[in-house]
């Protein structure tokens, strides 16, 4: 009989992709239904994997560790480790005699000693998750739409307006005379929260030749900063120096209304604020006041204090804000594809 293959999953950052990907839709209880709603997943949407095909007919046992202590205890018994948010150092690998491969899930692994892993001889891979890319792409979309004044331009074309009664011709640049159209190239992007999504956004912004600055509790190492040509600053400095500010933080007690009247007052009057994270990190009332009194050029919002927004909501008549209905969060297909990649990569190292 073939040896049971043990894949240990230590996904300790709260994302929970493996749990959602492997649960059975017909067994959903109220707790899981609530969690699905938190991820914007419809109960009718496909949320399971064909584990038979994915596991290649092999006797796979998938073990999900709930905390660090459990993960460290189980590492010596594992054939493969898929990990996100688990600090790994040499002492955690000394008894890992069965471990054939480590799949790092995501790109932010500041508490991992890669020198020790290389010295152990255990091969590893670092995977940039699609689920994080989805949010970063939504942030970039809102940045472009806001900086290029897309909403006003789209409405002029849709209504076939000719506000300056110009003669019709085959070619006329900016015939609506839209103001304040700016490039991202050469502008300064300030990222508040340089975790997984922040890193993905920095990667996209670097390709657009933006200047990247960031702030967060723990500064990245010099190698990461050099790779994206980004520099670390305090929150106040990021607010003062940035042309575009994008928020990528969890909602915890310390981040509620982190951006309010005082912080918005530090920003450039022609700056743009993007929020694809959690609405309550930004004081909606303060942002509304700044946008409607021309204290800020614009904003791009994918999250709101109450979702769905109600008829007559505050943003309905505000022209310098781009809105999307909380679609930045990755669809379940991204989570499923992330899980498939990680498991396939492990089994390729048998």
Short mmCIF file of the C-alpha atoms (twelve columns), coordinates in Angstrom:
data_MODEL
# 
_entry.id   MODEL 
# 
loop_
_atom_site.group_PDB 
_atom_site.id 
_atom_site.type_symbol 
_atom_site.label_atom_id 
_atom_site.label_alt_id 
_atom_site.label_comp_id 
_atom_site.label_asym_id 
_atom_site.label_seq_id 
_atom_site.Cartn_x 
_atom_site.Cartn_y 
_atom_site.Cartn_z 
_atom_site.pdbx_PDB_model_num 
ATOM 1   C CA . UNK A 1   0.000   0.000  0.000   1 
ATOM 2   C CA . UNK A 2   1.313   3.442  -0.956  1 
ATOM 3   C CA . UNK A 3   2.544   5.706  1.821   1 
ATOM 4   C CA . UNK A 4   0.074   8.410  2.856   1 
ATOM 5   C CA . UNK A 5   1.265   11.797 1.604   1 
ATOM 6   C CA . UNK A 6   0.819   14.491 4.242   1 
ATOM 7   C CA . UNK A 7   0.444   18.107 3.097   1 
ATOM 8   C CA . UNK A 8   0.536   20.552 5.981   1 
ATOM 9   C CA . UNK A 9   -1.173  23.907 5.358   1 
ATOM 10  C CA . UNK A 10  -0.249  26.748 7.722   1 
ATOM 11  C CA . UNK A 11  -2.220  29.677 6.325   1 
ATOM 12  C CA . UNK A 12  -2.161  31.880 9.390   1 
ATOM 13  C CA . UNK A 13  -2.910  35.340 7.949   1 
ATOM 14  C CA . UNK A 14  -6.689  34.974 8.141   1 
ATOM 15  C CA . UNK A 15  -7.249  34.596 4.385   1 
ATOM 16  C CA . UNK A 16  -8.518  31.040 4.686   1 
ATOM 17  C CA . UNK A 17  -8.345  30.102 0.999   1 
ATOM 18  C CA . UNK A 18  -7.853  26.408 1.702   1 
ATOM 19  C CA . UNK A 19  -10.775 26.124 4.059   1 
ATOM 20  C CA . UNK A 20  -13.141 27.793 1.611   1 
ATOM 21  C CA . UNK A 21  -11.809 25.889 -1.385  1 
ATOM 22  C CA . UNK A 22  -12.237 22.465 0.172   1 
ATOM 23  C CA . UNK A 23  -15.563 22.769 1.978   1 
ATOM 24  C CA . UNK A 24  -18.677 21.136 0.548   1 
ATOM 25  C CA . UNK A 25  -21.478 23.442 -0.596  1 
ATOM 26  C CA . UNK A 26  -24.181 20.975 0.474   1 
ATOM 27  C CA . UNK A 27  -22.855 21.031 4.038   1 
ATOM 28  C CA . UNK A 28  -22.916 24.800 4.566   1 
ATOM 29  C CA . UNK A 29  -24.193 25.894 7.941   1 
ATOM 30  C CA . UNK A 30  -25.055 29.454 9.007   1 
ATOM 31  C CA . UNK A 31  -21.498 30.148 10.174  1 
ATOM 32  C CA . UNK A 32  -20.029 29.174 6.810   1 
ATOM 33  C CA . UNK A 33  -22.764 31.048 4.938   1 
ATOM 34  C CA . UNK A 34  -21.766 34.166 6.879   1 
ATOM 35  C CA . UNK A 35  -18.124 33.614 5.952   1 
ATOM 36  C CA . UNK A 36  -19.078 33.179 2.311   1 
ATOM 37  C CA . UNK A 37  -20.947 36.471 2.379   1 
ATOM 38  C CA . UNK A 38  -17.871 38.120 3.867   1 
ATOM 39  C CA . UNK A 39  -15.945 36.938 0.792   1 
ATOM 40  C CA . UNK A 40  -18.740 38.050 -1.582  1 
ATOM 41  C CA . UNK A 41  -19.396 34.423 -2.579  1 
ATOM 42  C CA . UNK A 42  -22.886 33.394 -3.530  1 
ATOM 43  C CA . UNK A 43  -24.004 30.064 -1.986  1 
ATOM 44  C CA . UNK A 44  -24.814 28.912 -5.517  1 
ATOM 45  C CA . UNK A 45  -21.304 29.653 -6.768  1 
ATOM 46  C CA . UNK A 46  -18.861 26.799 -7.216  1 
ATOM 47  C CA . UNK A 47  -16.779 26.667 -4.052  1 
ATOM 48  C CA . UNK A 48  -15.236 23.220 -4.103  1 
ATOM 49  C CA . UNK A 49  -12.348 21.521 -5.803  1 
ATOM 50  C CA . UNK A 50  -12.293 18.199 -7.600  1 
ATOM 51  C CA . UNK A 51  -9.815  16.811 -5.110  1 
ATOM 52  C CA . UNK A 52  -9.734  13.436 -6.822  1 
ATOM 53  C CA . UNK A 53  -8.260  14.929 -9.979  1 
ATOM 54  C CA . UNK A 54  -6.162  17.455 -8.079  1 
ATOM 55  C CA . UNK A 55  -4.613  14.768 -5.861  1 
ATOM 56  C CA . UNK A 56  -3.859  12.593 -8.936  1 
ATOM 57  C CA . UNK A 57  -5.376  9.549  -7.314  1 
ATOM 58  C CA . UNK A 58  -2.693  9.610  -4.618  1 
ATOM 59  C CA . UNK A 59  -3.440  8.997  -0.919  1 
ATOM 60  C CA . UNK A 60  -3.240  12.642 0.132   1 
ATOM 61  C CA . UNK A 61  -3.998  13.820 3.634   1 
ATOM 62  C CA . UNK A 62  -4.438  17.606 3.816   1 
ATOM 63  C CA . UNK A 63  -3.851  18.942 7.344   1 
ATOM 64  C CA . UNK A 64  -4.755  22.554 8.143   1 
ATOM 65  C CA . UNK A 65  -2.927  23.978 11.168  1 
ATOM 66  C CA . UNK A 66  -4.906  26.538 13.139  1 
ATOM 67  C CA . UNK A 67  -1.992  28.249 14.884  1 
ATOM 68  C CA . UNK A 68  1.806   28.430 15.020  1 
ATOM 69  C CA . UNK A 69  2.218   25.898 17.802  1 
ATOM 70  C CA . UNK A 70  0.210   23.298 15.930  1 
ATOM 71  C CA . UNK A 71  2.129   23.975 12.695  1 
ATOM 72  C CA . UNK A 72  5.529   23.583 14.399  1 
ATOM 73  C CA . UNK A 73  4.376   20.367 16.076  1 
ATOM 74  C CA . UNK A 74  3.239   18.881 12.753  1 
ATOM 75  C CA . UNK A 75  6.176   19.921 10.533  1 
ATOM 76  C CA . UNK A 76  8.270   16.820 11.416  1 
ATOM 77  C CA . UNK A 77  5.420   14.571 10.180  1 
ATOM 78  C CA . UNK A 78  4.756   16.452 6.930   1 
ATOM 79  C CA . UNK A 79  5.884   15.595 3.409   1 
ATOM 80  C CA . UNK A 80  5.018   19.076 2.125   1 
ATOM 81  C CA . UNK A 81  4.409   22.446 3.737   1 
ATOM 82  C CA . UNK A 82  2.222   25.188 2.270   1 
ATOM 83  C CA . UNK A 83  2.586   28.284 4.389   1 
ATOM 84  C CA . UNK A 84  1.561   31.908 4.743   1 
ATOM 85  C CA . UNK A 85  2.209   33.881 7.905   1 
ATOM 86  C CA . UNK A 86  4.305   31.215 9.645   1 
ATOM 87  C CA . UNK A 87  7.763   32.317 10.837  1 
ATOM 88  C CA . UNK A 88  10.314  29.694 9.806   1 
ATOM 89  C CA . UNK A 89  13.857  29.401 11.113  1 
ATOM 90  C CA . UNK A 90  16.504  26.695 11.323  1 
ATOM 91  C CA . UNK A 91  15.195  25.265 14.608  1 
ATOM 92  C CA . UNK A 92  11.839  24.558 12.957  1 
ATOM 93  C CA . UNK A 93  13.472  22.423 10.266  1 
ATOM 94  C CA . UNK A 94  15.934  20.286 12.231  1 
ATOM 95  C CA . UNK A 95  13.421  17.442 12.631  1 
ATOM 96  C CA . UNK A 96  11.735  17.894 9.247   1 
ATOM 97  C CA . UNK A 97  13.296  14.757 7.783   1 
ATOM 98  C CA . UNK A 98  10.279  13.923 5.605   1 
ATOM 99  C CA . UNK A 99  9.799   17.442 4.245   1 
ATOM 100 C CA . UNK A 100 10.341  17.414 0.483   1 
ATOM 101 C CA . UNK A 101 9.194   20.914 -0.507  1 
ATOM 102 C CA . UNK A 102 7.925   24.199 0.948   1 
ATOM 103 C CA . UNK A 103 5.368   26.272 -0.945  1 
ATOM 104 C CA . UNK A 104 5.265   29.861 0.286   1 
ATOM 105 C CA . UNK A 105 1.795   31.217 -0.303  1 
ATOM 106 C CA . UNK A 106 2.095   34.904 -1.196  1 
ATOM 107 C CA . UNK A 107 5.123   37.179 -1.353  1 
ATOM 108 C CA . UNK A 108 5.387   38.777 2.084   1 
ATOM 109 C CA . UNK A 109 7.567   36.514 4.259   1 
ATOM 110 C CA . UNK A 110 9.534   38.887 6.458   1 
ATOM 111 C CA . UNK A 111 9.743   36.370 9.314   1 
ATOM 112 C CA . UNK A 112 11.258  33.574 7.237   1 
ATOM 113 C CA . UNK A 113 14.984  32.758 7.356   1 
ATOM 114 C CA . UNK A 114 15.576  31.830 3.716   1 
ATOM 115 C CA . UNK A 115 19.293  31.357 4.341   1 
ATOM 116 C CA . UNK A 116 18.487  28.588 6.831   1 
ATOM 117 C CA . UNK A 117 16.040  26.993 4.398   1 
ATOM 118 C CA . UNK A 118 18.637  26.995 1.619   1 
ATOM 119 C CA . UNK A 119 21.182  25.460 3.986   1 
ATOM 120 C CA . UNK A 120 18.680  22.728 4.890   1 
ATOM 121 C CA . UNK A 121 18.537  21.692 1.237   1 
ATOM 122 C CA . UNK A 122 14.731  21.723 1.183   1 
ATOM 123 C CA . UNK A 123 13.509  23.202 -2.127  1 
ATOM 124 C CA . UNK A 124 10.925  25.977 -1.974  1 
ATOM 125 C CA . UNK A 125 8.841   28.269 -4.161  1 
ATOM 126 C CA . UNK A 126 7.254   31.684 -3.574  1 
ATOM 127 C CA . UNK A 127 3.878   32.177 -5.231  1 
ATOM 128 C CA . UNK A 128 2.208   35.546 -5.862  1 
ATOM 129 C CA . UNK A 129 -1.451  34.791 -5.222  1 
ATOM 130 C CA . UNK A 130 -4.143  35.668 -7.752  1 
ATOM 131 C CA . UNK A 131 -6.412  36.671 -4.891  1 
ATOM 132 C CA . UNK A 132 -4.034  39.510 -4.010  1 
ATOM 133 C CA . UNK A 133 -3.487  40.485 -7.632  1 
ATOM 134 C CA . UNK A 134 -7.238  41.001 -8.046  1 
ATOM 135 C CA . UNK A 135 -7.354  43.713 -5.371  1 
ATOM 136 C CA . UNK A 136 -4.160  45.373 -6.636  1 
ATOM 137 C CA . UNK A 137 -5.589  45.509 -10.166 1 
ATOM 138 C CA . UNK A 138 -8.793  47.102 -8.857  1 
ATOM 139 C CA . UNK A 139 -6.740  49.747 -7.062  1 
ATOM 140 C CA . UNK A 140 -4.812  50.453 -10.269 1 
ATOM 141 C CA . UNK A 141 -8.075  50.672 -12.218 1 
ATOM 142 C CA . UNK A 142 -9.433  53.280 -9.803  1 
ATOM 143 C CA . UNK A 143 -6.137  55.188 -9.922  1 
ATOM 144 C CA . UNK A 144 -6.214  55.390 -13.724 1 
ATOM 145 C CA . UNK A 145 -9.915  56.229 -13.887 1 
ATOM 146 C CA . UNK A 146 -9.563  59.027 -11.347 1 
ATOM 147 C CA . UNK A 147 -6.364  60.537 -12.724 1 
ATOM 148 C CA . UNK A 148 -7.750  60.467 -16.288 1 
ATOM 149 C CA . UNK A 149 -11.137 61.933 -15.256 1 
ATOM 150 C CA . UNK A 150 -12.832 58.901 -16.777 1 
ATOM 151 C CA . UNK A 151 -16.265 59.396 -15.216 1 
ATOM 152 C CA . UNK A 152 -16.791 62.895 -16.655 1 
ATOM 153 C CA . UNK A 153 -15.427 61.902 -20.036 1 
ATOM 154 C CA . UNK A 154 -17.585 58.798 -20.253 1 
ATOM 155 C CA . UNK A 155 -20.746 60.768 -19.466 1 
ATOM 156 C CA . UNK A 156 -19.985 63.403 -22.120 1 
ATOM 157 C CA . UNK A 157 -19.566 60.739 -24.778 1 
ATOM 158 C CA . UNK A 158 -22.576 58.682 -23.644 1 
ATOM 159 C CA . UNK A 159 -24.863 61.741 -23.779 1 
ATOM 160 C CA . UNK A 160 -23.269 62.988 -27.057 1 
ATOM 161 C CA . UNK A 161 -22.704 66.378 -25.457 1 
ATOM 162 C CA . UNK A 162 -20.970 69.185 -27.337 1 
ATOM 163 C CA . UNK A 163 -20.553 71.680 -24.504 1 
ATOM 164 C CA . UNK A 164 -18.560 74.219 -26.536 1 
ATOM 165 C CA . UNK A 165 -20.619 73.924 -29.751 1 
ATOM 166 C CA . UNK A 166 -17.567 72.884 -31.729 1 
ATOM 167 C CA . UNK A 167 -17.689 72.053 -35.425 1 
ATOM 168 C CA . UNK A 168 -17.786 68.330 -36.034 1 
ATOM 169 C CA . UNK A 169 -14.641 66.885 -37.601 1 
ATOM 170 C CA . UNK A 170 -12.869 63.562 -37.973 1 
ATOM 171 C CA . UNK A 171 -10.353 64.297 -35.225 1 
ATOM 172 C CA . UNK A 172 -10.419 66.635 -32.261 1 
ATOM 173 C CA . UNK A 173 -8.407  66.014 -29.087 1 
ATOM 174 C CA . UNK A 174 -10.255 66.433 -25.782 1 
ATOM 175 C CA . UNK A 175 -13.253 68.040 -27.452 1 
ATOM 176 C CA . UNK A 176 -15.021 68.191 -24.077 1 
ATOM 177 C CA . UNK A 177 -12.091 70.174 -22.621 1 
ATOM 178 C CA . UNK A 178 -11.924 67.881 -19.596 1 
ATOM 179 C CA . UNK A 179 -9.728  69.425 -16.900 1 
ATOM 180 C CA . UNK A 180 -7.131  67.785 -14.684 1 
ATOM 181 C CA . UNK A 181 -6.059  64.832 -16.811 1 
ATOM 182 C CA . UNK A 182 -2.811  63.482 -15.385 1 
ATOM 183 C CA . UNK A 183 -0.425  60.617 -16.049 1 
ATOM 184 C CA . UNK A 184 0.551   58.040 -13.463 1 
ATOM 185 C CA . UNK A 185 4.057   57.881 -14.935 1 
ATOM 186 C CA . UNK A 186 6.374   60.083 -12.917 1 
ATOM 187 C CA . UNK A 187 3.821   60.686 -10.160 1 
ATOM 188 C CA . UNK A 188 4.331   59.556 -6.577  1 
ATOM 189 C CA . UNK A 189 2.304   56.643 -5.267  1 
ATOM 190 C CA . UNK A 190 1.990   56.370 -1.505  1 
ATOM 191 C CA . UNK A 191 0.972   52.921 -0.285  1 
ATOM 192 C CA . UNK A 192 -0.389  52.715 3.246   1 
ATOM 193 C CA . UNK A 193 0.114   49.091 4.247   1 
ATOM 194 C CA . UNK A 194 2.784   47.231 2.265   1 
ATOM 195 C CA . UNK A 195 1.588   43.688 2.788   1 
ATOM 196 C CA . UNK A 196 0.680   41.165 0.095   1 
ATOM 197 C CA . UNK A 197 -1.656  43.469 -1.842  1 
ATOM 198 C CA . UNK A 198 0.577   46.490 -1.371  1 
ATOM 199 C CA . UNK A 199 3.505   44.551 -2.834  1 
ATOM 200 C CA . UNK A 200 1.412   43.501 -5.831  1 
ATOM 201 C CA . UNK A 201 0.359   47.110 -6.413  1 
ATOM 202 C CA . UNK A 202 3.980   48.268 -6.107  1 
ATOM 203 C CA . UNK A 203 4.918   45.745 -8.798  1 
ATOM 204 C CA . UNK A 204 2.271   47.193 -11.150 1 
ATOM 205 C CA . UNK A 205 3.174   50.778 -10.311 1 
ATOM 206 C CA . UNK A 206 6.882   50.158 -10.912 1 
ATOM 207 C CA . UNK A 207 6.035   49.016 -14.445 1 
ATOM 208 C CA . UNK A 208 4.274   52.365 -14.961 1 
ATOM 209 C CA . UNK A 209 7.404   54.196 -13.753 1 
ATOM 210 C CA . UNK A 210 5.727   55.686 -10.714 1 
ATOM 211 C CA . UNK A 211 7.767   56.803 -7.716  1 
ATOM 212 C CA . UNK A 212 6.767   54.525 -4.836  1 
ATOM 213 C CA . UNK A 213 6.802   55.402 -1.163  1 
ATOM 214 C CA . UNK A 214 5.123   53.463 1.618   1 
ATOM 215 C CA . UNK A 215 4.396   53.245 5.305   1 
ATOM 216 C CA . UNK A 216 3.507   50.427 7.676   1 
ATOM 217 C CA . UNK A 217 4.370   49.162 11.146  1 
ATOM 218 C CA . UNK A 218 7.311   47.014 10.045  1 
ATOM 219 C CA . UNK A 219 9.699   48.291 7.409   1 
ATOM 220 C CA . UNK A 220 10.660  45.934 4.570   1 
ATOM 221 C CA . UNK A 221 14.241  44.794 4.121   1 
ATOM 222 C CA . UNK A 222 16.611  46.664 1.826   1 
ATOM 223 C CA . UNK A 223 16.385  44.018 -0.900  1 
ATOM 224 C CA . UNK A 224 12.588  44.369 -1.194  1 
ATOM 225 C CA . UNK A 225 12.793  48.154 -1.180  1 
ATOM 226 C CA . UNK A 226 15.445  48.093 -3.871  1 
ATOM 227 C CA . UNK A 227 13.467  45.670 -6.046  1 
ATOM 228 C CA . UNK A 228 10.572  48.128 -6.300  1 
ATOM 229 C CA . UNK A 229 12.688  51.298 -5.926  1 
ATOM 230 C CA . UNK A 230 10.480  52.246 -2.995  1 
ATOM 231 C CA . UNK A 231 11.296  54.189 0.132   1 
ATOM 232 C CA . UNK A 232 9.894   54.028 3.633   1 
ATOM 233 C CA . UNK A 233 8.292   57.091 5.251   1 
ATOM 234 C CA . UNK A 234 6.077   57.951 8.174   1 
ATOM 235 C CA . UNK A 235 2.325   58.139 7.574   1 
ATOM 236 C CA . UNK A 236 2.450   61.922 7.705   1 
ATOM 237 C CA . UNK A 237 5.212   62.056 5.093   1 
ATOM 238 C CA . UNK A 238 3.368   59.677 2.772   1 
ATOM 239 C CA . UNK A 239 0.274   61.872 2.995   1 
ATOM 240 C CA . UNK A 240 2.254   65.029 2.272   1 
ATOM 241 C CA . UNK A 241 4.401   63.698 -0.582  1 
ATOM 242 C CA . UNK A 242 2.028   61.514 -2.596  1 
ATOM 243 C CA . UNK A 243 0.035   62.321 -5.721  1 
ATOM 244 C CA . UNK A 244 -1.920  59.085 -5.334  1 
ATOM 245 C CA . UNK A 245 -2.529  57.338 -2.011  1 
ATOM 246 C CA . UNK A 246 -3.759  53.730 -1.886  1 
ATOM 247 C CA . UNK A 247 -4.844  52.072 1.354   1 
ATOM 248 C CA . UNK A 248 -4.160  48.377 1.999   1 
ATOM 249 C CA . UNK A 249 -4.686  47.773 5.708   1 
ATOM 250 C CA . UNK A 250 -6.790  45.430 7.809   1 
ATOM 251 C CA . UNK A 251 -9.639  46.947 9.790   1 
ATOM 252 C CA . UNK A 252 -8.618  46.792 13.438  1 
ATOM 253 C CA . UNK A 253 -9.166  49.159 16.332  1 
ATOM 254 C CA . UNK A 254 -6.038  51.156 15.489  1 
ATOM 255 C CA . UNK A 255 -7.026  51.699 11.851  1 
ATOM 256 C CA . UNK A 256 -10.647 52.843 12.306  1 
ATOM 257 C CA . UNK A 257 -10.822 56.366 10.805  1 
ATOM 258 C CA . UNK A 258 -7.059  56.381 10.408  1 
ATOM 259 C CA . UNK A 259 -7.644  58.841 7.566   1 
ATOM 260 C CA . UNK A 260 -9.870  61.681 8.757   1 
ATOM 261 C CA . UNK A 261 -9.979  65.507 8.567   1 
ATOM 262 C CA . UNK A 262 -6.458  65.989 9.933   1 
ATOM 263 C CA . UNK A 263 -4.840  63.450 7.634   1 
ATOM 264 C CA . UNK A 264 -6.736  64.593 4.543   1 
ATOM 265 C CA . UNK A 265 -5.623  68.145 5.335   1 
ATOM 266 C CA . UNK A 266 -1.998  66.996 4.976   1 
ATOM 267 C CA . UNK A 267 -2.559  65.768 1.432   1 
ATOM 268 C CA . UNK A 268 -1.869  67.754 -1.721  1 
ATOM 269 C CA . UNK A 269 -5.009  69.477 -3.058  1 
ATOM 270 C CA . UNK A 270 -4.504  67.713 -6.409  1 
ATOM 271 C CA . UNK A 271 -4.015  64.300 -4.783  1 
ATOM 272 C CA . UNK A 272 -6.170  61.216 -5.272  1 
ATOM 273 C CA . UNK A 273 -7.201  58.784 -2.515  1 
ATOM 274 C CA . UNK A 274 -7.917  55.125 -3.345  1 
ATOM 275 C CA . UNK A 275 -9.564  52.714 -0.916  1 
ATOM 276 C CA . UNK A 276 -10.037 49.046 -1.839  1 
ATOM 277 C CA . UNK A 277 -9.447  47.891 1.737   1 
ATOM 278 C CA . UNK A 278 -12.160 48.596 4.318   1 
ATOM 279 C CA . UNK A 279 -14.403 51.654 4.275   1 
ATOM 280 C CA . UNK A 280 -14.153 52.510 7.974   1 
ATOM 281 C CA . UNK A 281 -10.390 53.094 7.675   1 
ATOM 282 C CA . UNK A 282 -11.356 56.359 5.977   1 
ATOM 283 C CA . UNK A 283 -13.752 58.829 7.602   1 
ATOM 284 C CA . UNK A 284 -16.419 59.013 4.862   1 
ATOM 285 C CA . UNK A 285 -17.717 62.364 6.105   1 
ATOM 286 C CA . UNK A 286 -14.246 63.911 6.071   1 
ATOM 287 C CA . UNK A 287 -13.568 62.580 2.578   1 
ATOM 288 C CA . UNK A 288 -16.937 63.854 1.315   1 
ATOM 289 C CA . UNK A 289 -16.184 67.334 2.659   1 
ATOM 290 C CA . UNK A 290 -12.734 67.379 1.046   1 
ATOM 291 C CA . UNK A 291 -14.050 66.267 -2.360  1 
ATOM 292 C CA . UNK A 292 -17.002 68.651 -2.444  1 
ATOM 293 C CA . UNK A 293 -14.899 71.656 -1.381  1 
ATOM 294 C CA . UNK A 294 -12.049 70.936 -3.840  1 
ATOM 295 C CA . UNK A 295 -9.575  70.081 -1.078  1 
ATOM 296 C CA . UNK A 296 -8.794  66.870 -2.997  1 
ATOM 297 C CA . UNK A 297 -8.707  66.192 -6.739  1 
ATOM 298 C CA . UNK A 298 -10.595 62.922 -6.458  1 
ATOM 299 C CA . UNK A 299 -11.079 59.513 -4.937  1 
ATOM 300 C CA . UNK A 300 -11.670 55.930 -6.035  1 
ATOM 301 C CA . UNK A 301 -13.742 53.765 -3.707  1 
ATOM 302 C CA . UNK A 302 -14.541 50.066 -3.843  1 
ATOM 303 C CA . UNK A 303 -15.780 49.866 -0.238  1 
ATOM 304 C CA . UNK A 304 -18.461 51.741 1.685   1 
ATOM 305 C CA . UNK A 305 -19.689 52.080 5.263   1 
ATOM 306 C CA . UNK A 306 -22.979 50.382 4.328   1 
ATOM 307 C CA . UNK A 307 -23.104 47.831 1.496   1 
ATOM 308 C CA . UNK A 308 -25.000 47.767 -0.773  1 
ATOM 309 C CA . UNK A 309 -25.259 51.541 -0.792  1 
ATOM 310 C CA . UNK A 310 -28.768 52.869 -0.213  1 
ATOM 311 C CA . UNK A 311 -30.755 55.155 -2.577  1 
ATOM 312 C CA . UNK A 312 -29.726 58.766 -2.112  1 
ATOM 313 C CA . UNK A 313 -26.310 57.864 -0.710  1 
ATOM 314 C CA . UNK A 314 -23.765 60.632 -0.172  1 
ATOM 315 C CA . UNK A 315 -21.692 59.878 -3.286  1 
ATOM 316 C CA . UNK A 316 -24.608 59.983 -5.734  1 
ATOM 317 C CA . UNK A 317 -24.002 63.527 -6.944  1 
ATOM 318 C CA . UNK A 318 -20.236 63.775 -6.396  1 
ATOM 319 C CA . UNK A 319 -18.514 63.980 -9.775  1 
ATOM 320 C CA . UNK A 320 -14.892 63.595 -8.671  1 
ATOM 321 C CA . UNK A 321 -15.218 60.134 -7.157  1 
ATOM 322 C CA . UNK A 322 -15.076 56.813 -9.039  1 
ATOM 323 C CA . UNK A 323 -17.193 54.093 -7.443  1 
ATOM 324 C CA . UNK A 324 -17.262 50.306 -7.785  1 
ATOM 325 C CA . UNK A 325 -19.470 47.840 -5.864  1 
ATOM 326 C CA . UNK A 326 -16.820 46.047 -3.775  1 
ATOM 327 C CA . UNK A 327 -15.531 43.947 -6.663  1 
ATOM 328 C CA . UNK A 328 -11.831 44.265 -5.825  1 
ATOM 329 C CA . UNK A 329 -11.988 41.236 -3.578  1 
ATOM 330 C CA . UNK A 330 -10.977 38.221 -5.600  1 
ATOM 331 C CA . UNK A 331 -13.700 35.955 -6.992  1 
ATOM 332 C CA . UNK A 332 -13.720 32.455 -5.560  1 
ATOM 333 C CA . UNK A 333 -12.133 31.188 -8.794  1 
ATOM 334 C CA . UNK A 334 -8.935  33.019 -7.828  1 
ATOM 335 C CA . UNK A 335 -8.850  31.304 -4.429  1 
ATOM 336 C CA . UNK A 336 -9.465  27.943 -6.077  1 
ATOM 337 C CA . UNK A 337 -6.701  28.516 -8.634  1 
ATOM 338 C CA . UNK A 338 -4.318  29.541 -5.855  1 
ATOM 339 C CA . UNK A 339 -5.016  26.301 -4.012  1 
ATOM 340 C CA . UNK A 340 -4.632  24.230 -7.185  1 
ATOM 341 C CA . UNK A 341 -1.263  25.795 -7.959  1 
ATOM 342 C CA . UNK A 342 0.098   25.187 -4.472  1 
ATOM 343 C CA . UNK A 343 -0.957  21.538 -4.312  1 
ATOM 344 C CA . UNK A 344 0.164   20.761 -7.873  1 
ATOM 345 C CA . UNK A 345 3.537   22.318 -7.190  1 
ATOM 346 C CA . UNK A 346 3.945   20.151 -4.108  1 
ATOM 347 C CA . UNK A 347 3.049   16.952 -5.946  1 
ATOM 348 C CA . UNK A 348 5.486   17.832 -8.738  1 
ATOM 349 C CA . UNK A 349 8.239   17.377 -6.120  1 
ATOM 350 C CA . UNK A 350 7.360   13.791 -5.268  1 
# 
